[in-house]
Amino acid sequence: MSVNTKGRIVPVETYVDDKVYRDFSDFVSFSVGNRWISLVAMPVLLLFLGGVNFYTGSNALGWICVILGILAPLGYLFRYVVSVKNQIQKFELTTPRLFYTVTVSDGGIHVENQTEKVDFNWQQTYRVYERDEYFYIFITKARGFILPLRDMETEKVRLLKSIIQENLPPIRYMDRRKRRRQE
């Protein structure tokens, strides 16, 4: 893949395997979806209610609150892990598969797979998240595209970031990297 810096076009082939899928799913569920808040708040609330019930002498209700406070988030996490594992098996993601090619340019975003081609302008873009290993381009809150950075040259990543930042309002660009690369 070559980068045309004069026309500012960056094509990115998105190969998805179990790691890429799991990373995207975790990010959407826990960072974008903020489910971690309910996974923390619900047990804290139930444990507090359990303590109140123990204090007021209602031991049975206290134990119910404590047990639910522990089992409910564990149950959610178990169902989540099983669901992701089932999706990985369903889509046969144990080996990388080309899902789509995303071409990013000043004119917008072009996504192409084996069955369809679709274009989005920058005004249609809901948000772009930059991560250590990926760019996630969301067209809507529920529809996102993964751009893995692992096989990209540093200059191509810089050009991709430049195009995104220059064409997207700053409020829609989210830098969620844990470690900052030198810009």
C-alpha positions in Angstrom: 0.0 0.0 0.0 1.4 3.3 -1.0 0.4 6.7 0.3 -0.3 9.5 -2.1 0.7 12.5 -0.1 -0.1 14.9 -3.0 -3.7 13.8 -3.1 -3.7 13.0 0.6 -5.3 9.6 0.4 -4.6 6.8 2.9 -6.0 3.4 2.1 -6.1 1.0 5.1 -6.9 -2.7 4.7 -8.6 -3.9 7.9 -7.7 -7.5 8.7 -9.7 -8.7 11.7 -8.7 -11.5 14.0 -9.6 -12.4 17.5 -7.4 -9.8 19.1 -8.6 -6.9 16.8 -12.2 -7.9 17.4 -11.8 -8.3 21.2 -10.0 -4.9 21.4 -12.8 -3.2 19.4 -15.5 -4.9 21.4 -13.9 -4.0 24.8 -13.4 -0.4 23.7 -17.0 0.0 22.5 -18.5 -1.8 25.5 -16.4 -0.3 28.3 -15.0 3.0 27.0 -17.6 4.3 24.6 -20.6 2.6 26.2 -19.4 3.5 29.8 -20.6 0.1 31.1 -17.8 0.2 33.6 -19.7 2.8 35.5 -22.6 0.5 36.1 -20.2 -2.4 36.8 -18.8 -0.3 39.7 -21.9 1.7 40.8 -24.3 -1.2 41.0 -22.2 -3.4 43.3 -21.3 -0.4 45.5 -25.0 0.5 45.8 -26.1 -3.0 46.6 -23.3 -3.5 49.1 -24.3 -0.3 50.8 -28.0 -1.4 50.9 -26.8 -4.7 52.3 -25.0 -2.9 55.0 -28.0 -0.7 55.8 -30.2 -3.9 56.0 -27.7 -5.6 58.3 -27.6 -2.5 60.5 -31.4 -2.3 60.7 -31.6 -6.0 61.5 -32.9 -7.3 58.2 -30.2 -9.9 57.7 -31.9 -11.9 55.0 -32.4 -8.8 52.8 -28.8 -7.7 53.6 -27.5 -11.1 52.3 -29.6 -10.8 49.2 -28.1 -7.4 48.5 -24.6 -8.5 49.1 -25.0 -11.6 46.9 -26.6 -9.6 44.1 -23.9 -7.0 44.5 -21.2 -9.6 43.8 -23.0 -11.9 41.3 -24.6 -9.4 39.0 -21.4 -7.8 37.7 -19.7 -11.2 37.5 -22.7 -12.5 35.6 -22.5 -9.6 33.2 -18.8 -10.1 32.6 -19.2 -13.8 32.1 -22.0 -13.3 29.5 -19.9 -10.6 27.8 -16.8 -12.9 27.5 -18.9 -15.8 26.2 -20.7 -13.5 23.7 -17.4 -12.2 22.3 -16.0 -15.7 22.2 -19.1 -16.9 20.2 -18.8 -14.0 17.8 -15.1 -14.9 17.2 -16.1 -18.5 16.4 -19.1 -17.4 14.3 -16.9 -15.2 12.1 -14.0 -17.6 12.2 -11.6 -15.0 13.5 -8.9 -17.3 14.7 -6.9 -16.3 11.6 -6.9 -12.8 10.2 -9.5 -12.0 7.5 -9.8 -9.0 5.3 -13.1 -7.4 6.4 -13.0 -4.1 4.4 -10.7 -1.4 3.1 -11.2 2.1 4.4 -9.8 4.9 2.3 -9.4 8.2 4.2 -8.9 11.4 2.3 -9.7 15.1 2.5 -12.9 14.3 0.6 -14.2 11.9 3.2 -14.2 8.2 4.0 -14.7 5.4 1.5 -15.4 1.9 2.8 -15.3 -1.1 0.5 -15.8 -4.8 1.1 -16.7 -7.8 -1.1 -20.3 -6.8 -1.4 -20.6 -3.1 -1.0 -19.0 0.3 -1.4 -20.0 3.3 0.6 -18.8 6.9 0.9 -19.2 9.2 4.0 -18.3 12.8 4.1 -16.6 14.3 7.2 -19.9 15.9 8.3 -21.4 12.5 8.6 -18.7 11.3 11.0 -19.9 10.9 14.5 -16.4 10.5 16.2 -12.9 9.3 15.6 -11.0 7.7 18.5 -7.2 7.3 18.3 -5.9 4.4 20.3 -2.4 3.0 20.6 -3.0 0.4 18.0 -6.0 1.6 16.1 -8.1 4.4 14.8 -11.8 3.8 15.3 -14.0 5.8 12.9 -17.6 5.9 13.9 -20.2 7.1 11.4 -22.9 6.7 14.0 -22.8 5.9 17.7 -23.4 2.2 16.7 -21.5 1.9 13.4 -17.7 2.0 13.5 -14.8 1.0 11.4 -11.4 -0.3 12.7 -8.2 1.0 11.2 -5.3 -1.1 12.6 -2.0 0.7 12.8 0.2 -2.3 13.3 1.2 -2.7 9.7 1.4 1.0 8.8 4.6 3.0 8.4 5.0 5.9 10.8 4.6 8.4 8.0 1.4 6.8 6.8 0.0 7.0 10.4 1.0 10.7 10.6 -0.7 11.5 7.3 -3.9 9.6 8.4 -4.0 11.5 11.7 -3.4 14.8 9.8 -6.2 14.2 7.4 -8.6 13.3 10.2 -7.7 16.2 12.4 -7.9 18.8 9.6 -11.3 17.6 8.4 -13.0 16.8 11.7 -14.1 19.3 14.3 -11.8 18.9 17.4 -14.8 18.0 19.6 -15.3 14.8 17.5 -11.6 13.7 17.7 -10.8 11.7 20.8 -7.2 10.8 21.7 -7.5 7.7 23.8 -3.9 6.5 23.6 -2.3 5.1 26.7 1.2 5.9 25.5 1.8 8.9 23.4 3.8 8.5 20.2 6.1 11.3 19.2 4.2 13.6 16.9 
